Amino acid sequence: MCSTAESSALPAKPSVVRTLLRLWPYVRPVRGRVFGAAGVAILAASMGLAMPLVLKWIVDGPVADRDTAGIWLGGVLLLLLGVVEALLFGLRRWMVARPLAGVEATMRAALYRHLQRLPISFHDRWPTGQLLSRGTGDLQLLRMFLAFGLTFLVVNSATIVIGFAVLLAQDWGLGLLLMVPVPPLIWTCVVFETRYSVAARRAQDQMGDLTTVVEESILGIRVIKGFGRHRSQARAFHALTDRLMATELHKARLLAAIWMVILCLPELFLGATLVLGVTQVADGELTAGTLVAFMTTAIALRWPVESIGFLLALTNEAATATQRFFEVMDAEVPPDAPPAKAARPRAAPAAPALSSSPARPSAPAPAGTGGIRFERVVFRYPESPPDAPPVLDGVDLHVRPGETMALVGGTGSGKTTLINLLPRLYEVTEGRITLDGVDIATLPRHEVRTRVAVAFEEPTLFSASVRENVAMGGEGELDRALRVSQAHGFVHALPDGPETEVGEQGLSLSGGQRQRLALARAVVARPPFLVLDDPLSALDVHTEARVEAALREVLADTTALVVAHRPSTVQLADRVALLSGGRVAAVGTHAELLRGNAEYRFLMTGSAVAASSHGADDGRSPDTDHRETTEVSAR
C-alpha cells in the first residue's frame, strides 16, 4: 500500500527529466502534433519579440521625421503582428487538444487494463482511493502538463534565449546588466525543485488517503448511520483534510517564496537598466528608439521569466503524478501460464490442453486424475513474513468427476483461501491443482476461469441491469439461471424486469436477493466446474430449501466444491472434506463424519459428545440420531 505513512520510506526518486521521459511511449503516436504545436508557439512568441523592433523603427524613423504616413504604417504592422500572434496561439491549442486528450484516455485505459490483470494480492495491499486518485486526478494533471506546462516550458525557455539575444544585439552593456540576476534565479529554482517535489508527493498521497475515506464512508453509509458513527467518521475525514490542507499551505509558501524572488530580483535590475538607459539617451550615447525597443523587449520577457516558478511547480507535480502512475504500471503481473516447476510432486501424465469452451475435453483423462485434484498444496500470502506458517500446508484432496464436495472447517481454517486458488485468484506457493488431470498453472487464466465458475460469499453486483450482472458469468439461459437461484420471481417483479438497473453494489436489493443473483451468475453458463462459497447464507429457510432443490439438478451435471457452514448446505454434497490447521483432516459422507469425527460434529452441532454414546441408553440407531441432529442444527 502506498500511503502518506509510507511516502517517507519510498526509495530515492529519479530526476524529474528521467521520470517524465517515461511518458514518451504514450506521447510518441502524437509527437508530430505536439512538436508542431511547440514550433507554432515559439513562432507566436517571436511575433511578440518582433514588435519592439517595429517600435524602434517608428520612434527613430517616422516619429523623429514627423512622418504621419510612416506612423500609420508602423501601427498597421503592429496590429498585423498581434493578430498573427493570437492566431498562432489559437492554432497551438487546437493542435494539442484532441491528441493529448487521447493520450490521457490511452493512459487511463492502460491503467485500468493493468489493474484488471494484477493479482488479488496486489488489490489486498492497495487502498481503492489511492488507485482512484492515480486514474483520475494524476492523469488530468499529466494532460494539463503535456498540453500547457511542457509546451510553455519549452516556448518560454526559447523566448528567454531569443529575447536576451535581441537585447544584447541592441545594447550589450544593458543586456549584460539584465543577465546579472540569472545565476541567483537558477540556484533558487534548484532549491525550490528539491523541496517542492517532496511536498507535491506528500499532497498527492494524502489526497489518495482522503479519497479512500470518502469512498468507504459512501459505500458504508448504512453501517455508519446504523451505528451512529458519523461523528467518528467526520473526525477521521477532518483529520485527513487538515493534514492535506497543511501540506497544500506548505506548497503555497514555497511557491510564494520563489515567486517573490522571481518577481522582485528582475524588477530591480529592470529599474536599474531603465535609469542607465535614460542617462545614455540624455548623453546621446543611445537613441530613444533603441531604448524603447530595449525596454519593450525586456518587459515582454517578464512573463516568460515570472512563469518559471509556476511551470517548475507544475513540472514537479507532473513528475510526481508520473511516478505514482508507474508505481502501479510497474507492479508485476504473474505469468499467465508459467512453466511447470521441477519440484512439483507427482506430475500427472500428459493430457490434452483444455479448450476455452465449457464442454469437457474429448480425450479421456488418465485414470484417477479426473475432476478437481489438490496435490500437496501449500499457500502463504505474498505479504506474509518468510517465517510465518502457511495458510494451507500440504492440502491433498480429490473431487471426483461429477461429484459435489462440501468443504467444512472452523473460522480461519483456510476454506475461502483454498477455493480462491482454483480460479487462480491466488497462485499456489507449492504443489499443484489439476482440472481433469491438467495443471491449471499451465493454462491461461481466462481458460481456467471459463471452466470454473465461482459464487462468492459476499455477492458483488455492479451498476448495471440484472441481465448484465448475470451475463458476467458467461453466455447462457437467463431464465434458467434465475429459476435455479430462485430469483425469477423477484426479478420479474422489478419495474423493468431483467433490464432493471440494480444500482451501485446492488444495494437497492436485499442481501438474499443479491446472493441469489450471484448464484445465477455462477450457473448461467453451465460450467463444468463450480465453486460455491457458502452460497445460501443470506437466505431464509423456505427460500433456501427451494434453492437447494433446484441446485441439485445443476450439481448433478458438474463437478463442484461447496464451502458449507450449515448442515442444510452439507446435504447438497456427496462427500465432505474437513479442513483443519491448513490441511484436510478427514473426508467422508456427512453421516460418517458426524458419527466418527468430534471436530466435525462440533462444527455442525456445537456438541463434542461422541456419537457412540447416543443410542447406547435409548436404543436409537445412529441414522435416527443423525437426522435429529441435522434438524436441530437447521432450526
C-alpha positions as CSV (number, residue, x, y, z in Angstrom):
1,M,0.0,0.0,0.0
2,C,1.3,3.4,-1.0
3,S,0.1,5.9,1.5
4,T,1.4,9.1,3.2
5,A,2.7,7.0,6.0
6,E,5.0,5.2,3.6
7,S,5.9,8.1,1.4
8,S,8.9,9.0,3.6
9,A,10.1,5.4,3.1
10,L,10.0,5.5,-0.7
11,P,13.3,5.0,-2.4
12,A,15.1,8.0,-3.8
13,K,13.2,9.0,-6.9
14,P,14.9,9.5,-10.2
15,S,15.4,13.0,-11.7
16,V,12.3,14.9,-12.9
17,V,13.5,14.7,-16.5
18,R,14.1,10.9,-16.3
19,T,10.7,10.4,-14.7
20,L,8.9,12.4,-17.3
21,L,10.7,10.7,-20.2
22,R,8.8,7.5,-19.2
23,L,5.7,9.2,-20.7
24,W,7.3,9.1,-24.2
25,P,5.7,5.8,-25.3
26,Y,2.3,7.3,-24.8
27,V,3.2,10.6,-26.4
28,R,5.1,9.1,-29.4
29,P,2.0,8.4,-31.5
30,V,1.1,12.2,-31.4
31,R,4.6,13.5,-31.4
32,G,4.1,15.3,-34.7
33,R,1.2,17.4,-33.4
34,V,3.0,18.1,-30.1
35,F,6.3,19.2,-31.6
36,G,4.4,21.1,-34.3
37,A,2.4,22.9,-31.6
38,A,5.6,23.8,-29.8
39,G,7.1,25.2,-33.0
40,V,3.9,27.2,-33.6
41,A,4.1,28.6,-30.0
42,I,7.7,29.6,-30.5
43,L,6.8,31.3,-33.7
44,A,3.9,33.1,-31.9
45,A,6.3,34.2,-29.2
46,S,8.7,35.5,-31.9
47,M,5.9,37.8,-33.1
48,G,5.8,39.4,-29.7
49,L,9.6,39.9,-29.8
50,A,9.3,41.5,-33.3
51,M,7.0,44.2,-32.0
52,P,9.8,46.1,-30.1
53,L,11.8,46.2,-33.3
54,V,8.9,47.8,-35.1
55,L,8.6,50.3,-32.3
56,K,12.3,51.2,-32.6
57,W,11.8,51.9,-36.3
58,I,8.7,54.0,-35.6
59,V,10.4,56.1,-32.9
60,D,13.7,56.6,-34.7
61,G,12.1,57.0,-38.1
62,P,8.6,58.4,-38.7
63,V,8.3,60.0,-35.2
64,A,11.7,61.6,-35.4
65,D,11.0,62.8,-39.0
66,R,7.3,63.7,-38.2
67,D,6.2,61.3,-41.0
68,T,2.5,60.7,-40.3
69,A,2.2,58.1,-43.1
70,G,5.1,56.1,-41.6
71,I,3.5,56.2,-38.2
72,W,0.2,54.7,-39.7
73,L,2.3,52.1,-41.5
74,G,4.0,51.1,-38.2
75,G,0.7,50.9,-36.4
76,V,-0.7,48.5,-39.1
77,L,2.4,46.4,-38.8
78,L,2.0,46.2,-35.0
79,L,-1.7,45.2,-35.5
80,L,-0.8,42.5,-38.0
81,L,1.8,41.1,-35.7
82,G,-0.7,41.0,-32.8
83,V,-3.3,39.3,-35.0
84,V,-0.8,36.7,-36.3
85,E,0.4,36.0,-32.7
86,A,-3.2,35.4,-31.5
87,L,-4.0,33.1,-34.4
88,L,-0.8,31.1,-33.9
89,F,-1.6,30.6,-30.2
90,G,-5.1,29.5,-31.1
91,L,-3.6,27.1,-33.6
92,R,-1.3,25.7,-31.0
93,R,-4.2,25.0,-28.7
94,W,-6.2,23.3,-31.5
95,M,-3.2,21.2,-32.5
96,V,-2.8,19.6,-29.0
97,A,-6.3,19.5,-27.5
98,R,-7.5,16.3,-29.2
99,P,-4.2,14.4,-29.3
100,L,-3.4,14.9,-25.7
101,A,-6.9,14.1,-24.6
102,G,-6.3,10.9,-26.5
103,V,-3.0,10.4,-24.6
104,E,-4.9,10.7,-21.3
105,A,-7.5,8.3,-22.4
106,T,-4.9,5.8,-23.6
107,M,-3.0,6.0,-20.2
108,R,-6.3,5.6,-18.3
109,A,-7.2,2.6,-20.4
110,A,-3.7,1.1,-19.9
111,L,-4.0,1.6,-16.1
112,Y,-7.5,0.1,-16.0
113,R,-6.4,-2.9,-18.1
114,H,-3.3,-3.4,-15.9
115,L,-5.4,-3.2,-12.7
116,Q,-7.6,-6.0,-14.1
117,R,-4.6,-8.2,-14.8
118,L,-2.9,-7.6,-11.4
119,P,-3.3,-10.4,-8.9
120,I,-5.8,-10.2,-6.0
121,S,-2.8,-9.9,-3.6
122,F,-2.0,-6.5,-5.1
123,H,-5.5,-5.2,-4.5
124,D,-5.4,-6.6,-1.0
125,R,-2.5,-4.2,-0.3
126,W,-3.6,-1.1,-2.1
127,P,-6.4,1.2,-0.9
128,T,-9.0,1.8,-3.5
129,G,-8.7,5.6,-3.0
130,Q,-5.0,5.5,-3.9
131,L,-5.8,3.7,-7.2
132,L,-8.7,6.1,-8.0
133,S,-6.6,9.2,-7.5
134,R,-4.0,7.8,-9.9
135,G,-6.6,7.1,-12.5
136,T,-8.3,10.4,-12.3
137,G,-6.5,13.4,-10.7
138,D,-3.0,12.3,-11.6
139,L,-3.8,11.7,-15.3
140,Q,-5.7,15.0,-15.6
141,L,-2.6,16.7,-14.1
142,L,-0.4,15.0,-16.7
143,R,-2.7,16.1,-19.6
144,M,-2.5,19.7,-18.4
145,F,1.2,19.5,-18.1
146,L,1.6,18.0,-21.6
147,A,-0.8,20.4,-23.2
148,F,0.3,23.6,-21.3
149,G,3.2,23.2,-18.9
150,L,5.6,21.3,-21.2
151,T,4.9,23.4,-24.2
152,F,5.4,26.7,-22.4
153,L,8.4,25.4,-20.6
154,V,10.0,24.9,-24.0
155,V,8.5,28.1,-25.5
156,N,9.3,30.3,-22.6
157,S,12.9,29.0,-22.4
158,A,13.3,29.6,-26.1
159,T,11.7,33.1,-25.8
160,I,14.1,34.0,-23.0
161,V,17.2,32.9,-25.0
162,I,15.9,34.7,-28.2
163,G,14.9,37.8,-26.1
164,F,18.3,38.1,-24.4
165,A,20.0,37.7,-27.8
166,V,17.9,40.6,-29.1
167,L,18.7,42.7,-26.0
168,L,22.5,42.1,-26.4
169,A,22.3,43.0,-30.1
170,Q,20.6,46.3,-29.3
171,D,23.0,47.2,-26.4
172,W,25.3,44.7,-24.9
173,G,26.0,46.7,-21.8
174,L,22.4,47.0,-20.8
175,G,21.8,43.4,-21.8
176,L,24.6,42.1,-19.5
177,L,23.1,44.2,-16.7
178,L,19.8,42.4,-17.1
179,M,21.5,39.0,-17.1
180,V,23.1,39.5,-13.7
181,P,20.1,38.0,-11.7
182,V,20.1,34.9,-13.9
183,P,22.5,32.8,-11.7
184,P,20.7,33.6,-8.4
185,L,17.4,32.7,-10.1
186,I,18.8,29.3,-11.3
187,W,20.1,28.5,-7.8
188,T,16.7,29.4,-6.3
189,C,14.9,27.2,-8.8
190,V,17.1,24.2,-8.0
191,V,16.4,24.6,-4.2
192,F,12.7,25.1,-4.9
193,E,12.5,22.0,-7.1
194,T,14.0,19.8,-4.4
195,R,11.7,20.9,-1.7
196,Y,8.6,21.3,-3.8
197,S,8.8,17.8,-5.2
198,V,8.7,16.3,-1.7
199,A,5.7,18.4,-0.8
200,A,3.9,17.6,-4.1
201,R,4.3,13.8,-3.5
202,R,3.1,14.1,0.1
203,A,0.0,16.1,-1.1
204,Q,-0.9,13.6,-3.8
205,D,-0.6,10.6,-1.4
206,Q,-2.7,12.4,1.2
207,M,-5.3,13.1,-1.5
208,G,-5.4,9.3,-2.2
209,D,-5.9,8.6,1.5
210,L,-8.7,11.1,1.7
211,T,-10.3,9.6,-1.4
212,T,-10.2,6.2,0.3
213,V,-12.0,7.6,3.4
214,V,-14.7,9.3,1.3
215,E,-15.3,6.1,-0.7
216,E,-15.6,3.9,2.4
217,S,-17.9,6.4,4.0
218,I,-20.2,6.4,1.0
219,L,-20.2,2.6,0.5
220,G,-20.6,2.0,4.2
221,I,-23.2,4.7,4.8
222,R,-25.7,2.2,6.2
223,V,-23.2,0.9,8.8
224,I,-22.2,4.5,9.7
225,K,-25.9,5.6,10.2
226,G,-26.9,2.3,11.7
227,F,-24.3,2.6,14.5
228,G,-24.4,6.3,14.7
229,R,-20.7,6.6,13.8
230,H,-21.0,9.7,11.6
231,R,-19.1,11.8,14.2
232,S,-16.1,9.5,14.4
233,Q,-16.0,9.2,10.6
234,A,-16.2,13.0,10.4
235,R,-13.3,13.3,12.8
236,A,-11.2,10.9,10.6
237,F,-12.2,12.9,7.5
238,H,-11.3,16.3,9.1
239,A,-8.0,14.9,10.3
240,L,-7.0,13.9,6.8
241,T,-8.4,17.1,5.4
242,D,-6.3,19.1,7.9
243,R,-3.2,17.2,7.0
244,L,-3.8,17.8,3.3
245,M,-4.5,21.5,3.9
246,A,-1.3,21.8,5.9
247,T,0.7,20.3,3.0
248,E,-1.0,22.5,0.4
249,L,-0.3,25.6,2.5
250,H,3.4,24.4,2.7
251,K,3.3,24.1,-1.1
252,A,1.8,27.6,-1.3
253,R,4.5,29.1,0.9
254,L,7.2,27.5,-1.2
255,L,5.5,28.8,-4.4
256,A,5.1,32.3,-2.8
257,A,8.8,32.4,-1.9
258,I,10.0,31.6,-5.4
259,W,7.5,34.0,-7.0
260,M,8.8,36.7,-4.7
261,V,12.4,36.1,-5.8
262,I,11.4,35.7,-9.5
263,L,9.3,38.9,-9.5
264,C,11.5,41.2,-7.3
265,L,15.0,40.4,-8.5
266,P,14.4,41.0,-12.2
267,E,12.3,44.1,-11.5
268,L,15.2,45.7,-9.5
269,F,17.6,45.2,-12.4
270,L,15.0,46.3,-14.9
271,G,14.6,49.6,-13.0
272,A,18.4,50.0,-12.9
273,T,18.6,49.3,-16.6
274,L,15.9,51.9,-17.3
275,V,17.8,54.6,-15.3
276,L,21.1,53.8,-17.0
277,G,19.4,53.7,-20.4
278,V,17.7,57.1,-19.9
279,T,21.1,58.5,-18.9
280,Q,22.7,57.2,-22.1
281,V,19.9,58.7,-24.2
282,A,20.4,62.1,-22.5
283,D,24.1,61.9,-23.2
284,G,23.5,61.0,-26.8
285,E,25.1,57.5,-26.5
286,L,21.8,55.7,-27.2
287,T,18.8,56.6,-29.5
288,A,15.4,56.9,-27.9
289,G,14.0,54.2,-30.3
290,T,16.7,51.8,-29.2
291,L,15.8,52.4,-25.5
292,V,12.1,52.0,-26.2
293,A,12.8,48.7,-28.1
294,F,15.1,47.5,-25.4
295,M,12.7,48.2,-22.6
296,T,9.7,46.8,-24.5
297,T,11.7,43.6,-25.2
298,A,12.7,43.4,-21.5
299,I,9.1,43.9,-20.4
300,A,8.0,41.2,-22.9
301,L,10.4,38.8,-21.2
302,R,8.7,39.4,-17.8
303,W,6.0,36.7,-18.3
304,P,8.4,34.0,-19.5
305,V,10.7,34.7,-16.5
306,E,7.9,35.1,-14.0
307,S,6.2,31.9,-15.2
308,I,9.2,29.8,-14.3
309,G,8.0,29.3,-10.7
310,F,4.6,28.2,-11.8
311,L,6.0,26.0,-14.6
312,L,8.5,24.4,-12.3
313,A,5.8,23.6,-9.8
314,L,3.6,22.1,-12.5
315,T,6.6,20.1,-13.8
316,N,7.3,18.7,-10.3
317,E,3.7,17.8,-9.8
318,A,3.6,16.1,-13.2
319,A,6.8,14.1,-12.4
320,T,5.2,13.0,-9.1
321,A,2.0,12.0,-10.9
322,T,4.1,10.1,-13.4
323,Q,5.9,8.3,-10.7
324,R,2.6,7.4,-9.0
325,F,1.2,6.2,-12.3
326,F,4.2,3.9,-13.0
327,E,4.2,2.6,-9.4
328,V,1.0,0.8,-10.4
329,M,2.1,0.0,-14.0
330,D,5.4,-1.4,-12.8
331,A,3.6,-3.9,-10.5
332,E,4.4,-7.3,-11.8
333,V,1.7,-9.4,-13.4
334,P,2.3,-13.1,-12.7
335,P,2.9,-15.2,-15.9
336,D,-0.4,-16.4,-17.4
337,A,0.8,-19.9,-17.8
338,P,4.2,-20.4,-16.1
339,P,6.3,-23.4,-16.9
340,A,5.9,-26.4,-14.6
341,K,8.1,-26.3,-11.6
342,A,10.8,-29.1,-11.5
343,A,10.0,-29.8,-7.8
344,R,6.3,-30.3,-8.3
345,P,5.3,-33.7,-6.9
346,R,3.6,-36.5,-8.7
347,A,3.4,-34.8,-12.1
348,A,0.3,-36.0,-14.0
349,P,0.8,-37.7,-17.3
350,A,0.5,-35.5,-20.3
351,A,-3.1,-34.6,-21.2
352,P,-4.6,-32.6,-24.0
353,A,-4.9,-28.8,-23.4
354,L,-8.3,-27.8,-22.2
355,S,-10.5,-25.8,-24.6
356,S,-11.9,-22.4,-23.7
357,S,-15.3,-23.9,-24.5
358,P,-17.4,-25.0,-21.5
359,A,-17.5,-28.6,-22.9
360,R,-15.3,-31.2,-21.4
361,P,-12.2,-32.3,-23.3
362,S,-12.9,-35.0,-25.8
363,A,-9.9,-37.2,-24.8
364,P,-10.4,-39.1,-21.5
365,A,-8.2,-38.1,-18.6
366,P,-5.7,-40.6,-17.2
367,A,-7.2,-42.9,-14.6
368,G,-7.6,-41.3,-11.2
369,T,-6.8,-37.8,-12.4
370,G,-10.3,-36.6,-13.5
371,G,-12.3,-33.9,-11.6
372,I,-10.5,-31.5,-9.3
373,R,-7.4,-32.5,-7.5
374,F,-5.3,-30.6,-5.0
375,E,-1.8,-32.2,-4.6
376,R,0.3,-31.2,-1.6
377,V,-0.9,-27.6,-2.0
378,V,0.9,-25.1,0.2
379,F,0.0,-21.4,0.2
380,R,1.1,-18.3,2.1
381,Y,0.1,-14.8,1.2
382,P,2.8,-12.8,-0.6
383,E,3.0,-10.1,2.1
384,S,3.4,-12.6,4.9
385,P,6.8,-12.7,6.7
386,P,9.0,-15.5,5.4
387,D,8.9,-17.3,8.8
388,A,5.1,-17.1,9.1
389,P,3.3,-20.5,8.9
390,P,1.4,-21.1,5.6
391,V,-2.3,-20.7,5.5
392,L,-2.5,-24.0,3.7
393,D,0.1,-26.6,4.5
394,G,0.1,-29.7,2.2
395,V,-3.6,-30.0,1.2
396,D,-4.4,-33.2,-0.6
397,L,-8.0,-33.5,-1.9
398,H,-9.7,-35.2,-4.9
399,V,-13.2,-34.2,-6.0
400,R,-14.2,-36.9,-8.5
401,P,-15.8,-36.1,-11.8
402,G,-19.5,-35.2,-11.4
403,E,-19.1,-35.2,-7.6
404,T,-20.1,-32.4,-5.2
405,M,-17.7,-32.0,-2.3
406,A,-18.6,-29.9,0.7
407,L,-15.7,-28.1,2.4
408,V,-16.1,-27.6,6.1
409,G,-13.8,-26.0,8.7
410,G,-13.6,-23.6,11.6
411,T,-13.1,-19.8,11.1
412,G,-9.7,-19.2,9.7
413,S,-9.1,-22.7,8.6
414,G,-8.4,-21.7,5.0
415,K,-11.6,-22.7,3.2
416,T,-12.0,-19.4,1.3
417,T,-8.3,-19.3,0.5
418,L,-8.4,-22.8,-0.9
419,I,-11.3,-22.2,-3.3
420,N,-9.7,-18.9,-4.4
421,L,-6.8,-20.9,-5.6
422,L,-9.0,-22.9,-8.0
423,P,-9.8,-20.0,-10.4
424,R,-6.2,-18.7,-9.9
425,L,-7.2,-15.6,-7.9
426,Y,-4.1,-16.5,-6.0
427,E,-1.2,-18.7,-7.2
428,V,-0.2,-21.7,-5.1
429,T,3.1,-21.4,-3.3
430,E,3.9,-25.1,-3.6
431,G,2.1,-28.2,-5.0
432,R,-0.4,-28.0,-7.8
433,I,-4.1,-28.1,-8.7
434,T,-5.4,-30.0,-11.7
435,L,-8.7,-30.0,-13.6
436,D,-9.3,-33.3,-15.3
437,G,-5.6,-34.1,-15.0
438,V,-4.3,-30.8,-16.4
439,D,-2.3,-28.5,-14.1
440,I,-4.1,-25.1,-14.0
441,A,-0.8,-23.3,-13.8
442,T,-0.1,-24.4,-17.4
443,L,-3.3,-22.9,-18.7
444,P,-4.1,-19.3,-19.5
445,R,-6.2,-17.8,-16.7
446,H,-9.1,-16.9,-18.9
447,E,-9.4,-20.6,-19.9
448,V,-9.3,-21.7,-16.2
449,R,-12.0,-19.1,-15.4
450,T,-14.1,-20.1,-18.4
451,R,-14.3,-23.6,-16.9
452,V,-14.5,-22.7,-13.2
453,A,-17.5,-20.6,-12.1
454,V,-17.5,-19.0,-8.6
455,A,-20.2,-17.7,-6.4
456,F,-18.6,-15.7,-3.6
457,E,-19.9,-15.5,0.0
458,E,-20.0,-11.7,-0.3
459,P,-22.0,-11.1,-3.5
460,T,-20.9,-8.2,-5.6
461,L,-23.2,-6.6,-8.1
462,F,-22.4,-3.8,-10.5
463,S,-24.2,-0.6,-11.5
464,A,-25.9,-2.4,-14.4
465,S,-29.1,-4.3,-15.2
466,V,-29.9,-7.6,-13.7
467,R,-29.3,-9.2,-17.1
468,E,-25.9,-7.7,-17.5
469,N,-24.9,-8.7,-13.9
470,V,-25.9,-12.3,-14.5
471,A,-24.3,-12.4,-18.0
472,M,-20.9,-11.7,-16.5
473,G,-20.9,-15.4,-15.7
474,G,-20.9,-16.2,-19.4
475,E,-23.5,-16.8,-22.2
476,G,-26.4,-19.0,-21.2
477,E,-30.1,-19.1,-20.5
478,L,-31.0,-16.2,-18.2
479,D,-34.4,-17.6,-17.2
480,R,-33.0,-21.0,-16.3
481,A,-30.3,-19.4,-14.1
482,L,-32.9,-17.2,-12.4
483,R,-35.1,-20.2,-11.7
484,V,-32.2,-22.3,-10.3
485,S,-31.3,-19.4,-7.9
486,Q,-35.0,-18.8,-7.1
487,A,-34.5,-15.2,-8.3
488,H,-37.1,-15.5,-11.1
489,G,-40.0,-14.2,-9.1
490,F,-38.5,-11.0,-7.6
491,V,-36.6,-10.2,-10.8
492,H,-39.7,-10.1,-12.9
493,A,-41.5,-8.1,-10.2
494,L,-38.9,-5.3,-10.7
495,P,-40.1,-2.2,-12.6
496,D,-38.2,-3.2,-15.8
497,G,-37.8,-6.9,-15.1
498,P,-34.3,-8.2,-16.0
499,E,-33.5,-4.8,-17.6
500,T,-33.8,-3.0,-14.2
501,E,-30.7,-1.2,-13.0
502,V,-29.7,-2.6,-9.6
503,G,-27.6,0.4,-8.6
504,E,-24.1,0.6,-7.2
505,Q,-23.1,-2.6,-5.3
506,G,-26.7,-3.8,-5.8
507,L,-27.7,-2.0,-2.5
508,S,-31.2,-1.5,-3.8
509,L,-31.7,-5.2,-3.3
510,S,-31.8,-7.2,-0.1
511,G,-28.8,-9.4,0.9
512,G,-30.7,-12.6,-0.1
513,Q,-31.6,-11.1,-3.5
514,R,-28.0,-10.2,-4.2
515,Q,-26.8,-13.6,-3.2
516,R,-29.3,-15.3,-5.5
517,L,-28.3,-13.2,-8.4
518,A,-24.6,-14.0,-7.7
519,L,-25.6,-17.7,-7.7
520,A,-27.4,-17.2,-11.0
521,R,-24.3,-15.6,-12.4
522,A,-22.3,-18.7,-11.4
523,V,-24.6,-21.3,-13.0
524,V,-25.8,-19.4,-16.1
525,A,-23.1,-20.8,-18.5
526,R,-23.4,-24.4,-17.2
527,P,-19.8,-24.6,-16.1
528,P,-18.1,-28.0,-15.9
529,F,-16.6,-26.9,-12.5
530,L,-18.5,-24.9,-9.9
531,V,-17.2,-23.3,-6.7
532,L,-19.8,-22.0,-4.2
533,D,-18.6,-20.2,-1.1
534,D,-21.5,-20.6,1.4
535,P,-24.0,-19.6,-1.3
536,L,-27.1,-19.8,0.8
537,S,-26.1,-17.9,4.0
538,A,-28.4,-14.9,3.4
539,L,-31.5,-16.9,2.5
540,D,-34.5,-17.7,4.7
541,V,-35.3,-21.3,5.5
542,H,-38.0,-21.6,2.8
543,T,-36.1,-20.0,0.0
544,E,-33.0,-22.0,1.0
545,A,-35.0,-25.2,0.6
546,R,-36.2,-24.2,-2.9
547,V,-32.7,-23.1,-4.0
548,E,-31.3,-26.4,-2.7
549,A,-33.8,-28.4,-4.7
550,A,-33.0,-26.5,-7.9
551,L,-29.3,-26.7,-7.2
552,R,-29.4,-30.5,-7.0
553,E,-30.2,-30.6,-10.7
554,V,-27.3,-28.3,-11.6
555,L,-24.8,-30.1,-9.4
556,A,-25.8,-33.4,-11.0
557,D,-24.1,-32.3,-14.2
558,T,-21.0,-30.6,-12.8
559,T,-18.0,-31.1,-10.5
560,A,-18.5,-28.8,-7.5
561,L,-16.7,-27.6,-4.4
562,V,-19.0,-26.0,-1.9
563,V,-18.0,-24.2,1.3
564,A,-20.6,-25.0,3.9
565,H,-21.2,-23.8,7.4
566,R,-24.7,-25.4,8.0
567,P,-25.9,-29.0,7.8
568,S,-28.6,-28.0,5.3
569,T,-25.9,-26.9,2.8
570,V,-23.8,-30.0,3.5
571,Q,-26.8,-32.1,2.4
572,L,-26.1,-30.9,-1.2
573,A,-22.8,-32.7,-1.2
574,D,-21.9,-36.3,-2.0
575,R,-18.9,-36.2,0.4
576,V,-17.5,-33.7,2.9
577,A,-13.9,-32.6,3.5
578,L,-12.9,-31.3,6.9
579,L,-10.2,-28.6,6.7
580,S,-8.3,-28.1,9.9
581,G,-4.9,-26.4,10.6
582,G,-4.4,-25.8,6.9
583,R,-4.8,-29.5,6.0
584,V,-7.6,-31.9,5.1
585,A,-8.2,-33.7,8.4
586,A,-11.0,-36.0,7.2
587,V,-13.0,-36.9,4.2
588,G,-16.3,-38.8,4.2
589,T,-20.1,-38.5,4.0
590,H,-21.9,-36.2,6.3
591,A,-23.2,-39.1,8.3
592,E,-19.8,-40.8,8.6
593,L,-18.0,-37.6,9.8
594,L,-20.9,-36.8,12.2
595,R,-20.5,-40.2,13.8
596,G,-16.8,-40.6,13.7
597,N,-15.2,-37.1,13.9
598,A,-15.6,-35.0,17.0
599,E,-14.3,-31.8,15.4
600,Y,-16.8,-32.1,12.5
601,R,-19.6,-32.9,14.9
602,F,-18.8,-29.8,17.0
603,L,-18.8,-27.6,13.9
604,M,-22.2,-29.0,12.7
605,T,-24.0,-29.3,16.1
606,G,-21.9,-27.4,18.7
607,S,-21.6,-30.7,20.6
608,A,-18.4,-32.7,21.1
609,V,-20.1,-35.7,22.7
610,A,-19.2,-38.9,20.9
611,A,-21.9,-40.4,18.6
612,S,-21.4,-43.8,20.2
613,S,-22.8,-42.5,23.5
614,H,-26.1,-41.8,21.7
615,G,-28.3,-44.9,21.3
616,A,-26.5,-46.9,23.9
617,D,-29.0,-45.7,26.5
618,D,-32.1,-45.4,24.4
619,G,-31.5,-47.9,21.7
620,R,-31.8,-45.4,18.8
621,S,-29.9,-46.0,15.6
622,P,-27.1,-43.7,14.5
623,D,-29.1,-42.7,11.4
624,T,-32.0,-41.6,13.6
625,D,-29.6,-39.7,15.8
626,H,-28.1,-38.1,12.7
627,R,-31.4,-36.9,11.4
628,E,-32.4,-35.3,14.7
629,T,-29.1,-33.6,15.0
630,T,-29.4,-32.2,11.5
631,E,-33.0,-31.0,12.1
632,V,-31.9,-29.2,15.3
633,S,-28.9,-27.6,13.6
634,A,-31.1,-26.4,10.7
635,R,-33.6,-24.9,13.1
